[in-house]
Amino acid sequence: MDGQSGRLEALVQQIGEAVLASTETIDKLSEHLDILAKQVQQQGYQIFALSDAVQTLAENQDAALARMAQVTETLQQFVIAIQEADDGEPNS
């Protein structure tokens, strides 16, 4: 019985060590997952901020294009007015 009891004791000890090693590994994996989760969350915030900046840039570009269209129209009217004024002058 002593031989069997010794083997059982050794087996229980090995199982205990394996459980401890597994627990440590799971703890480390949990820590790594927490770190990754925080990084992903931070990247999510950065993506949101970037999206917001791109949207603002697009809105500003739309406004600038609208102003440029107004300036172009005004310049065209100015050129037409100058041409009409030149056409109405007597030749020298």
Secondary structure, DSSP 4 states (H G I P E B T S, - for coil): -HHHHHHHHHHHHHHHHHHHHHHHHHHHHHHHHHHHHHHHHHHHHHHHHHHHHHHHHHHHHHHHHHHHHHHHHHHHHHHHHHHHHHHHSPP-
